[in-house]
Amino acid sequence: MNQNFRDTLESFENQFPDRDYIIEIFCPEFTSVCPKTGQPDFGSLTFRYVPDKTCVELKSLKLYLHQFRNEGIFYEHVTNAILDDFVSVVTPRRATLIAKFTPRGGISSVIEVNYEK
């Protein structure tokens, strides 16, 4: 991964910065590549966050996530990297990212990462 991935993400001004509220975004078609086998990995991502001064712009999030389609990266790494990039651009008060990957070889994985300001 490189800095260009993060540069794709955009945010916009939160119109209610004095209120805590939760935004949930579900991305059911996330794909990346297993760095060991080169096979595609499929999963769904759920973002839950309390915005501060900005909110994530959804089209930019979609374009950001599409960049992982050819990226060889482990589940744990990609989940943490995505949350790190999200937090650096959106600067939420709190955020959780849950990544649920489809079974491969009879084993599925769920990775949950959290951030609190």
VMD Tcl script that builds the backbone (N, CA, C; Angstrom):
set m [mol new atoms 351]
animate dup $m
set s [atomselect $m all]
$s set {name element resname resid chain x y z} {
  {N N MET 1 A 0.832 -1.179 0.000}
  {CA C MET 1 A 0.000 0.000 0.000}
  {C C MET 1 A 0.878 1.244 0.000}
  {N N ASN 2 A 0.307 2.295 -0.531}
  {CA C ASN 2 A 1.067 3.531 -0.528}
  {C C ASN 2 A 0.171 4.699 -0.128}
  {N N GLN 3 A 0.772 5.853 -0.005}
  {CA C GLN 3 A 0.055 7.053 0.427}
  {C C GLN 3 A -1.090 7.404 -0.520}
  {N N ASN 4 A -0.976 7.024 -1.790}
  {CA C ASN 4 A -2.029 7.332 -2.757}
  {C C ASN 4 A -3.363 6.705 -2.376}
  {N N PHE 5 A -3.342 5.574 -1.691}
  {CA C PHE 5 A -4.590 4.964 -1.229}
  {C C PHE 5 A -5.339 5.961 -0.355}
  {N N ARG 6 A -4.667 6.485 0.666}
  {CA C ARG 6 A -5.278 7.410 1.619}
  {C C ARG 6 A -5.732 8.699 0.931}
  {N N ASP 7 A -4.980 9.152 -0.069}
  {CA C ASP 7 A -5.315 10.396 -0.761}
  {C C ASP 7 A -6.664 10.329 -1.470}
  {N N THR 8 A -7.173 9.136 -1.705}
  {CA C THR 8 A -8.470 8.971 -2.358}
  {C C THR 8 A -9.621 9.364 -1.432}
  {N N LEU 9 A -9.439 9.172 -0.125}
  {CA C LEU 9 A -10.506 9.462 0.839}
  {C C LEU 9 A -10.737 10.962 0.975}
  {N N GLU 10 A -12.017 11.324 1.038}
  {CA C GLU 10 A -12.405 12.716 1.224}
  {C C GLU 10 A -13.422 12.810 2.354}
  {N N SER 11 A -13.545 14.005 2.905}
  {CA C SER 11 A -14.536 14.239 3.950}
  {C C SER 11 A -15.274 15.541 3.654}
  {N N PHE 12 A -16.359 15.738 4.383}
  {CA C PHE 12 A -17.112 16.989 4.260}
  {C C PHE 12 A -17.517 17.433 5.658}
  {N N GLU 13 A -17.883 18.687 5.789}
  {CA C GLU 13 A -18.187 19.262 7.088}
  {C C GLU 13 A -19.420 18.636 7.722}
  {N N ASN 14 A -19.293 18.279 8.979}
  {CA C ASN 14 A -20.412 17.751 9.768}
  {C C ASN 14 A -21.308 18.932 10.155}
  {N N GLN 15 A -22.563 18.870 9.788}
  {CA C GLN 15 A -23.503 19.955 10.079}
  {C C GLN 15 A -23.989 19.948 11.531}
  {N N PHE 16 A -23.683 18.874 12.274}
  {CA C PHE 16 A -24.121 18.753 13.667}
  {C C PHE 16 A -22.952 18.360 14.581}
  {N N PRO 17 A -21.893 19.155 14.606}
  {CA C PRO 17 A -20.687 18.775 15.357}
  {C C PRO 17 A -20.865 18.762 16.877}
  {N N ASP 18 A -21.930 19.372 17.382}
  {CA C ASP 18 A -22.158 19.396 18.834}
  {C C ASP 18 A -22.962 18.198 19.324}
  {N N ARG 19 A -23.368 17.339 18.421}
  {CA C ARG 19 A -24.197 16.189 18.776}
  {C C ARG 19 A -23.444 14.896 18.493}
  {N N ASP 20 A -23.502 13.961 19.428}
  {CA C ASP 20 A -22.996 12.611 19.167}
  {C C ASP 20 A -24.079 11.825 18.436}
  {N N TYR 21 A -23.742 11.312 17.288}
  {CA C TYR 21 A -24.635 10.413 16.555}
  {C C TYR 21 A -23.784 9.415 15.797}
  {N N ILE 22 A -24.369 8.292 15.499}
  {CA C ILE 22 A -23.627 7.192 14.879}
  {C C ILE 22 A -23.960 7.100 13.398}
  {N N ILE 23 A -22.925 6.994 12.608}
  {CA C ILE 23 A -23.071 6.719 11.179}
  {C C ILE 23 A -22.590 5.292 10.956}
  {N N GLU 24 A -23.397 4.495 10.286}
  {CA C GLU 24 A -23.004 3.124 9.950}
  {C C GLU 24 A -22.998 2.984 8.436}
  {N N ILE 25 A -21.903 2.479 7.922}
  {CA C ILE 25 A -21.736 2.280 6.486}
  {C C ILE 25 A -21.415 0.812 6.260}
  {N N PHE 26 A -22.180 0.162 5.389}
  {CA C PHE 26 A -21.982 -1.255 5.098}
  {C C PHE 26 A -21.471 -1.392 3.672}
  {N N CYS 27 A -20.360 -2.073 3.518}
  {CA C CYS 27 A -19.721 -2.295 2.219}
  {C C CYS 27 A -19.648 -3.807 1.991}
  {N N PRO 28 A -20.634 -4.397 1.294}
  {CA C PRO 28 A -20.729 -5.853 1.202}
  {C C PRO 28 A -19.834 -6.514 0.159}
  {N N GLU 29 A -19.094 -5.742 -0.624}
  {CA C GLU 29 A -18.343 -6.332 -1.734}
  {C C GLU 29 A -16.854 -6.005 -1.693}
  {N N PHE 30 A -16.251 -6.071 -0.520}
  {CA C PHE 30 A -14.821 -5.778 -0.409}
  {C C PHE 30 A -14.005 -6.953 -0.935}
  {N N THR 31 A -12.963 -6.645 -1.685}
  {CA C THR 31 A -12.057 -7.687 -2.175}
  {C C THR 31 A -10.610 -7.236 -2.030}
  {N N SER 32 A -9.764 -8.206 -1.749}
  {CA C SER 32 A -8.315 -8.022 -1.741}
  {C C SER 32 A -7.720 -9.350 -2.202}
  {N N VAL 33 A -6.431 -9.514 -2.037}
  {CA C VAL 33 A -5.758 -10.724 -2.506}
  {C C VAL 33 A -4.960 -11.328 -1.360}
  {N N CYS 34 A -5.001 -12.637 -1.226}
  {CA C CYS 34 A -4.189 -13.323 -0.225}
  {C C CYS 34 A -2.719 -13.225 -0.651}
  {N N PRO 35 A -1.849 -12.701 0.226}
  {CA C PRO 35 A -0.444 -12.559 -0.160}
  {C C PRO 35 A 0.297 -13.886 -0.254}
  {N N LYS 36 A -0.246 -14.948 0.333}
  {CA C LYS 36 A 0.401 -16.269 0.281}
  {C C LYS 36 A 0.050 -17.024 -0.990}
  {N N THR 37 A -1.265 -17.013 -1.334}
  {CA C THR 37 A -1.736 -17.847 -2.443}
  {C C THR 37 A -2.016 -17.068 -3.723}
  {N N GLY 38 A -2.191 -15.755 -3.598}
  {CA C GLY 38 A -2.562 -14.957 -4.763}
  {C C GLY 38 A -4.037 -15.065 -5.114}
  {N N GLN 39 A -4.790 -15.801 -4.303}
  {CA C GLN 39 A -6.219 -15.977 -4.541}
  {C C GLN 39 A -6.990 -14.775 -4.002}
  {N N PRO 40 A -8.149 -14.475 -4.610}
  {CA C PRO 40 A -8.937 -13.332 -4.116}
  {C C PRO 40 A -9.572 -13.635 -2.758}
  {N N ASP 41 A -9.642 -12.610 -1.932}
  {CA C ASP 41 A -10.347 -12.672 -0.656}
  {C C ASP 41 A -11.584 -11.789 -0.779}
  {N N PHE 42 A -12.705 -12.277 -0.269}
  {CA C PHE 42 A -13.964 -11.548 -0.334}
  {C C PHE 42 A -14.474 -11.312 1.074}
  {N N GLY 43 A -15.014 -10.143 1.292}
  {CA C GLY 43 A -15.548 -9.849 2.614}
  {C C GLY 43 A -16.492 -8.670 2.597}
  {N N SER 44 A -17.050 -8.405 3.751}
  {CA C SER 44 A -17.894 -7.226 3.933}
  {C C SER 44 A -17.286 -6.379 5.047}
  {N N LEU 45 A -17.402 -5.084 4.898}
  {CA C LEU 45 A -16.887 -4.149 5.882}
  {C C LEU 45 A -18.048 -3.338 6.452}
  {N N THR 46 A -18.049 -3.176 7.768}
  {CA C THR 46 A -19.028 -2.311 8.422}
  {C C THR 46 A -18.278 -1.259 9.221}
  {N N PHE 47 A -18.479 -0.018 8.827}
  {CA C PHE 47 A -17.923 1.122 9.545}
  {C C PHE 47 A -19.013 1.670 10.461}
  {N N ARG 48 A -18.684 1.904 11.724}
  {CA C ARG 48 A -19.569 2.601 12.672}
  {C C ARG 48 A -18.731 3.680 13.320}
  {N N TYR 49 A -19.187 4.928 13.163}
  {CA C TYR 49 A -18.388 5.999 13.753}
  {C C TYR 49 A -19.255 7.160 14.231}
  {N N VAL 50 A -18.711 7.881 15.189}
  {CA C VAL 50 A -19.308 9.116 15.678}
  {C C VAL 50 A -18.452 10.238 15.108}
  {N N PRO 51 A -19.015 11.033 14.194}
  {CA C PRO 51 A -18.210 12.088 13.573}
  {C C PRO 51 A -17.907 13.219 14.547}
  {N N ASP 52 A -16.837 13.922 14.245}
  {CA C ASP 52 A -16.508 15.133 14.998}
  {C C ASP 52 A -16.794 16.316 14.077}
  {N N LYS 53 A -15.778 16.851 13.441}
  {CA C LYS 53 A -15.983 18.004 12.569}
  {C C LYS 53 A -16.290 17.623 11.126}
  {N N THR 54 A -15.954 16.369 10.744}
  {CA C THR 54 A -16.186 15.951 9.357}
  {C C THR 54 A -16.802 14.562 9.289}
  {N N CYS 55 A -17.372 14.270 8.115}
  {CA C CYS 55 A -17.935 12.950 7.795}
  {C C CYS 55 A -17.244 12.451 6.529}
  {N N VAL 56 A -17.205 11.139 6.348}
  {CA C VAL 56 A -16.576 10.588 5.151}
  {C C VAL 56 A -17.508 10.769 3.950}
  {N N GLU 57 A -16.936 11.097 2.820}
  {CA C GLU 57 A -17.691 11.211 1.577}
  {C C GLU 57 A -17.748 9.809 0.975}
  {N N LEU 58 A -18.958 9.308 0.715}
  {CA C LEU 58 A -19.147 7.895 0.378}
  {C C LEU 58 A -18.522 7.472 -0.952}
  {N N LYS 59 A -18.603 8.285 -1.974}
  {CA C LYS 59 A -18.003 7.891 -3.250}
  {C C LYS 59 A -16.492 7.733 -3.096}
  {N N SER 60 A -15.884 8.631 -2.330}
  {CA C SER 60 A -14.438 8.525 -2.134}
  {C C SER 60 A -14.085 7.260 -1.351}
  {N N LEU 61 A -14.941 6.880 -0.399}
  {CA C LEU 61 A -14.721 5.632 0.345}
  {C C LEU 61 A -14.793 4.439 -0.595}
  {N N LYS 62 A -15.781 4.440 -1.464}
  {CA C LYS 62 A -15.925 3.355 -2.449}
  {C C LYS 62 A -14.676 3.247 -3.324}
  {N N LEU 63 A -14.208 4.377 -3.849}
  {CA C LEU 63 A -13.019 4.373 -4.708}
  {C C LEU 63 A -11.781 3.949 -3.930}
  {N N TYR 64 A -11.686 4.373 -2.683}
  {CA C TYR 64 A -10.571 3.970 -1.819}
  {C C TYR 64 A -10.561 2.450 -1.647}
  {N N LEU 65 A -11.701 1.878 -1.301}
  {CA C LEU 65 A -11.780 0.433 -1.061}
  {C C LEU 65 A -11.493 -0.370 -2.322}
  {N N HIS 66 A -11.877 0.148 -3.486}
  {CA C HIS 66 A -11.627 -0.570 -4.743}
  {C C HIS 66 A -10.143 -0.740 -5.027}
  {N N GLN 67 A -9.312 0.131 -4.453}
  {CA C GLN 67 A -7.876 0.039 -4.688}
  {C C GLN 67 A -7.264 -1.236 -4.098}
  {N N PHE 68 A -7.964 -1.892 -3.187}
  {CA C PHE 68 A -7.438 -3.097 -2.554}
  {C C PHE 68 A -7.666 -4.352 -3.392}
  {N N ARG 69 A -8.384 -4.255 -4.478}
  {CA C ARG 69 A -8.727 -5.434 -5.287}
  {C C ARG 69 A -7.514 -6.228 -5.743}
  {N N ASN 70 A -6.421 -5.571 -5.987}
  {CA C ASN 70 A -5.215 -6.265 -6.455}
  {C C ASN 70 A -4.088 -6.227 -5.436}
  {N N GLU 71 A -4.419 -5.855 -4.209}
  {CA C GLU 71 A -3.409 -5.703 -3.166}
  {C C GLU 71 A -3.256 -7.004 -2.376}
  {N N GLY 72 A -2.058 -7.565 -2.345}
  {CA C GLY 72 A -1.771 -8.749 -1.539}
  {C C GLY 72 A -1.586 -8.345 -0.093}
  {N N ILE 73 A -2.554 -8.679 0.761}
  {CA C ILE 73 A -2.524 -8.191 2.131}
  {C C ILE 73 A -3.347 -9.123 3.024}
  {N N PHE 74 A -2.848 -9.405 4.219}
  {CA C PHE 74 A -3.571 -10.263 5.160}
  {C C PHE 74 A -4.786 -9.536 5.732}
  {N N TYR 75 A -5.788 -10.307 6.154}
  {CA C TYR 75 A -7.032 -9.750 6.715}
  {C C TYR 75 A -6.758 -8.742 7.830}
  {N N GLU 76 A -5.916 -9.148 8.763}
  {CA C GLU 76 A -5.643 -8.313 9.932}
  {C C GLU 76 A -4.985 -6.992 9.530}
  {N N HIS 77 A -4.068 -7.082 8.590}
  {CA C HIS 77 A -3.358 -5.891 8.138}
  {C C HIS 77 A -4.295 -4.938 7.409}
  {N N VAL 78 A -5.075 -5.463 6.483}
  {CA C VAL 78 A -5.942 -4.588 5.694}
  {C C VAL 78 A -6.992 -3.913 6.574}
  {N N THR 79 A -7.525 -4.631 7.556}
  {CA C THR 79 A -8.551 -4.052 8.430}
  {C C THR 79 A -7.957 -2.907 9.248}
  {N N ASN 80 A -6.796 -3.121 9.829}
  {CA C ASN 80 A -6.145 -2.064 10.606}
  {C C ASN 80 A -5.712 -0.889 9.724}
  {N N ALA 81 A -5.201 -1.173 8.547}
  {CA C ALA 81 A -4.766 -0.106 7.633}
  {C C ALA 81 A -5.944 0.755 7.194}
  {N N ILE 82 A -7.072 0.123 6.894}
  {CA C ILE 82 A -8.250 0.881 6.475}
  {C C ILE 82 A -8.728 1.785 7.599}
  {N N LEU 83 A -8.789 1.260 8.823}
  {CA C LEU 83 A -9.227 2.111 9.930}
  {C C LEU 83 A -8.234 3.254 10.161}
  {N N ASP 84 A -6.944 2.981 10.080}
  {CA C ASP 84 A -5.945 4.041 10.244}
  {C C ASP 84 A -6.130 5.151 9.213}
  {N N ASP 85 A -6.340 4.770 7.956}
  {CA C ASP 85 A -6.550 5.767 6.903}
  {C C ASP 85 A -7.842 6.541 7.132}
  {N N PHE 86 A -8.893 5.827 7.494}
  {CA C PHE 86 A -10.199 6.446 7.755}
  {C C PHE 86 A -10.073 7.490 8.867}
  {N N VAL 87 A -9.433 7.110 9.964}
  {CA C VAL 87 A -9.271 8.010 11.109}
  {C C VAL 87 A -8.419 9.219 10.738}
  {N N SER 88 A -7.386 9.019 9.953}
  {CA C SER 88 A -6.506 10.138 9.605}
  {C C SER 88 A -7.215 11.176 8.735}
  {N N VAL 89 A -8.185 10.752 7.952}
  {CA C VAL 89 A -8.897 11.679 7.064}
  {C C VAL 89 A -10.144 12.255 7.725}
  {N N VAL 90 A -10.915 11.416 8.415}
  {CA C VAL 90 A -12.212 11.834 8.966}
  {C C VAL 90 A -12.093 12.380 10.390}
  {N N THR 91 A -11.098 11.951 11.123}
  {CA C THR 91 A -10.888 12.314 12.532}
  {C C THR 91 A -12.169 12.219 13.368}
  {N N PRO 92 A -12.761 11.047 13.428}
  {CA C PRO 92 A -13.989 10.869 14.212}
  {C C PRO 92 A -13.706 10.875 15.712}
  {N N ARG 93 A -14.770 10.981 16.489}
  {CA C ARG 93 A -14.625 10.856 17.949}
  {C C ARG 93 A -14.376 9.407 18.320}
  {N N ARG 94 A -15.104 8.519 17.682}
  {CA C ARG 94 A -14.967 7.076 17.884}
  {C C ARG 94 A -15.238 6.380 16.557}
  {N N ALA 95 A -14.617 5.238 16.366}
  {CA C ALA 95 A -14.859 4.472 15.146}
  {C C ALA 95 A -14.583 2.994 15.393}
  {N N THR 96 A -15.378 2.172 14.731}
  {CA C THR 96 A -15.183 0.725 14.729}
  {C C THR 96 A -15.285 0.255 13.291}
  {N N LEU 97 A -14.405 -0.647 12.928}
  {CA C LEU 97 A -14.477 -1.293 11.623}
  {C C LEU 97 A -14.535 -2.789 11.855}
  {N N ILE 98 A -15.572 -3.423 11.314}
  {CA C ILE 98 A -15.722 -4.871 11.399}
  {C C ILE 98 A -15.584 -5.424 9.985}
  {N N ALA 99 A -14.613 -6.304 9.803}
  {CA C ALA 99 A -14.370 -6.946 8.512}
  {C C ALA 99 A -14.714 -8.429 8.644}
  {N N LYS 100 A -15.700 -8.874 7.864}
  {CA C LYS 100 A -16.115 -10.284 7.860}
  {C C LYS 100 A -15.727 -10.882 6.520}
  {N N PHE 101 A -14.809 -11.827 6.563}
  {CA C PHE 101 A -14.326 -12.443 5.340}
  {C C PHE 101 A -14.997 -13.792 5.120}
  {N N THR 102 A -15.296 -14.104 3.861}
  {CA C THR 102 A -15.976 -15.352 3.522}
  {C C THR 102 A -15.048 -16.539 3.753}
  {N N PRO 103 A -15.625 -17.709 3.965}
  {CA C PRO 103 A -14.801 -18.887 4.253}
  {C C PRO 103 A -13.857 -19.250 3.110}
  {N N ARG 104 A -12.689 -19.689 3.523}
  {CA C ARG 104 A -11.728 -20.274 2.596}
  {C C ARG 104 A -11.166 -21.498 3.300}
  {N N GLY 105 A -11.294 -22.653 2.674}
  {CA C GLY 105 A -10.830 -23.887 3.292}
  {C C GLY 105 A -11.604 -24.225 4.553}
  {N N GLY 106 A -12.870 -23.784 4.614}
  {CA C GLY 106 A -13.711 -24.088 5.764}
  {C C GLY 106 A -13.518 -23.166 6.960}
  {N N ILE 107 A -12.722 -22.113 6.802}
  {CA C ILE 107 A -12.465 -21.181 7.899}
  {C C ILE 107 A -12.820 -19.768 7.456}
  {N N SER 108 A -13.601 -19.080 8.288}
  {CA C SER 108 A -13.883 -17.672 8.021}
  {C C SER 108 A -13.301 -16.837 9.158}
  {N N SER 109 A -13.081 -15.568 8.883}
  {CA C SER 109 A -12.486 -14.669 9.873}
  {C C SER 109 A -13.313 -13.406 10.010}
  {N N VAL 110 A -13.382 -12.912 11.246}
  {CA C VAL 110 A -13.980 -11.613 11.537}
  {C C VAL 110 A -12.940 -10.816 12.310}
  {N N ILE 111 A -12.598 -9.660 11.783}
  {CA C ILE 111 A -11.618 -8.784 12.411}
  {C C ILE 111 A -12.351 -7.509 12.829}
  {N N GLU 112 A -12.210 -7.123 14.087}
  {CA C GLU 112 A -12.825 -5.881 14.577}
  {C C GLU 112 A -11.730 -4.992 15.159}
  {N N VAL 113 A -11.682 -3.749 14.684}
  {CA C VAL 113 A -10.724 -2.785 15.217}
  {C C VAL 113 A -11.469 -1.534 15.653}
  {N N ASN 114 A -10.943 -0.900 16.706}
  {CA C ASN 114 A -11.611 0.245 17.300}
  {C C ASN 114 A -10.656 1.421 17.440}
  {N N TYR 115 A -11.252 2.595 17.436}
  {CA C TYR 115 A -10.503 3.824 17.660}
  {C C TYR 115 A -11.344 4.726 18.563}
  {N N GLU 116 A -10.691 5.371 19.507}
  {CA C GLU 116 A -11.355 6.385 20.342}
  {C C GLU 116 A -10.413 7.557 20.497}
  {N N LYS 117 A -10.915 8.749 20.237}
  {CA C LYS 117 A -10.124 9.982 20.322}
  {C C LYS 117 A -9.695 10.247 21.734}
}
mol reanalyze $m
mol bondsrecalc $m
mol representation Tube
mol addrep $m
